[in-house]
Amino acid sequence: MGGSLPFPLLGLFGPIRELMGYEQMVFAMKDRPQLIHTIVDDLTDFWLNTYSKVLGEVRVDEIIFFEDMCSSLAPLLSPSAFQHFFSPGYMKTVGGLREMGVSHFFVDSDGDLRQLIPELLRCGITGTHPCEVNSGMDPKHLRERFPSFCLNGGIDKRALTRGQADIDRELKHCFGIAWTKGRYTPTLDHGVPPDISWENMNYFARRYREFCEAHA
């Protein structure tokens, strides 16, 4: 048995969006639904066949579905559309990978994922990333509403554009949730934007380490 690797990527919604473009994809859901079903089936078989070639040699603990299926206001498809087109592929992929030894399954999506989380849980997804606070994905609310769902992210990157007191308040808020609620790893809720100063980024990094060490 080889070493353990985190975070290989796969997806179902995301690859179809990249292949067809979002507009053509949503039109196809209405006009050519069998095409979407066929692509999802083919992607599911592809991912399972691909991972079966390596998971006998290397243990993978966690896999991410890289989807980006939400805007800042809502998902880019309804829960019923997700259930109809993507849930069967998710269930088959998660079930097959679980049999191969994978234990955690995250969906990576910017924006507001909340309406889709109940369906993701039914499919066997165990968590999400990055929990963009500006899109309503507050980790405290998510931990209370979905207590079994794991979270990564949720540190509001906008706090880093302001000052040290704001950074400290944000870290105290997020680490307080992690320490009391569990199933949550606080990280920035997206990439670092250019309006964060080098001084603030260094301060954030130093204070982040101190918060980690406080409960190590």
N, C-alpha and C positions, 0 to 999 in steps of 0.2 A: 504494500500500500504506500502510495506516495504521500506528499505533504498535503496540507489543506489549503484550498484557494477560495477566497471570497469573490462575490460580485461579477461572475460572467454575465453577459447580457444576452437577452433574446426578446422577442416581442411578437405580437399579432396585429394589433391596431396600427402601431407605428410603422412597421414595414409596408403595409398596404398603403398608408398615407404617403410614404416616400415613393412607392412604385407608381401610384396613380395621381397623386396630388389630392389635397383634401376635398376640393369641390367635386372632382370626378368620382372620388370614393363615395361621398354621400349620395350623389345622384345614382351611382351603381347600386347602393343599398335599396333604392326604390325601383330602379328600372331593370337591374340585372342582379337580383339577390343571389342567384345560384353561383354567379361568378365570385362574389365575396365568400360564400360558403366554400367553394372549391379552393380559393387561395388560402383561407384559414386552415382547411384540412391539409393542404400541401405543406404549409408552414409548420403545422403541428407535427406532421410526420418528419419533416426535415430536422426540426429541433431535437426530437426524440432520437432519431437515427444518429445525428451528429454527437449528441452527448453520450449516447450508449457506447461510442467508440473510445471515450476517455474516462468515463466514470468508474470503470473497473480498475483503473490504474491510479487515479487521482481522486481524493475525496473532496467534494465541493459541498460546503455547508449552506451557502446562500446563493440564490440566483435572482437577478433583477430582470423584470420585463420592462424594457425601455420603451415607453409608449407616448408620453406627452399628449394625453388625450383630453386636456381641459384648457379652457381659457381662464382668465382671472375672475370671471363671473359664474361659470358653470361648466360642466363637461361638454365636449364637442359632439357627444351623442347621448341619447336618452338612456336611462337604465333599461328600458324594454328593448331598445336596439342593441345595447351591449349584451343583454341576455340572449337575444335571438341569434346574433351573428358571432359573438366572441366567447360566451360562456362555455359552450361545448369544447372549443379548442383549449381554453384555459384549464378546464377540468381534466381533459385528457393529458395535457402537457404536465400539469402539476402532479397528477396521479402517477404518470410514468416516471417522472424525475424523482418523486418521493420513493418509489420502489427502487430506484438506483442509489438512494442514500442521501439525497438532498432534503434538508429539513426546514429551510426558511425560503419564502418566496415574496419578494418585494416588487411593487409597481413604482417605477420612476415616472412621475408626471408633474409638470408645473401646473399652476392654476388650482382651481377649486374642485377637488375630487370627491367631496363629501357625498354627493348623490349616488356615486358608484360604489362606495365602500361596502354597503350591505351585499351587493352582488359579488364583489371581489372576495369577501369573506366566504360566501357560499361556494366559490370556485376553489377555495383552499389557499388564497393569497393571505400571507401572514403580516404584511406591513407595507408602508409606503414611504417615499422620499420625494421631494425635499420639504414638504409642508410649508408652502409659501404663506407667510402670515398676512401679507397684503391681499391675498385671495380668500381670506376667511379660514385658512387651515391653521388655526391656533392650537398648539399641542395640548394645552389644558382642556379645551373643549373636546378635542378628539379623544383624549384618554378617558374622559368621563362618558362620552357617548358610545365609544367602541372600546371597551376595556380589554379585549383580547387582542386588539390590533396593535402591532409594533410600529414605532415611528422613528425616523431619522430626520434631522433638519430642525426647522422651527425656530431658529434664532433669527430674528428680524434683521436682515442686513442693513436696513435703513438706520438702525441705531448706531452703526459704525460710522455713518456719515456725520454724526453730530459731535458727541464728546465723550469723555471718559465716564462721567456719571451715567449717561444713557447706556453705555456699554455695560457698566456694572449692573444696572437695573435689569437689563435684558438677560444677562448671564444668570443673575440671581433668580429671575422668574423661571427660566427654562431648566436650570439645574435643580431648582426646587421641585418642579414637576417630575423630573427624572428620579430624584431621590425618594420622593413620596409615592409616586404612582408606578414607577418601573416601566419596562417595555418601551423605553424612550432613550435615544442617544442624541443629545443636542448637538447640532452642527448648523452652519449657516444655511438659510433657506433658499439659497441659489448661489450662483457664481458671484465673485466679488466685483461690484461695479467700479468704474474708474473714479467716481467721486469720493471714494474712501481714501483718506490720506495714509501715507506710509506710517506716520506716527500713530494714528488710530489703529492701523492693522497690527503693528507691533504690540501696542497696548492690549488689544483684544487677544492676541496669541498668548501673551504672558499671563493674562488673567484667566483665560480659558484653561491653561495648564494648571493654574492654582486651584480652580474649581474642580478639575478632574482629580487632583491629588488630595483634595479635602475629604473625599470619600473613597479613596483607593483601597 
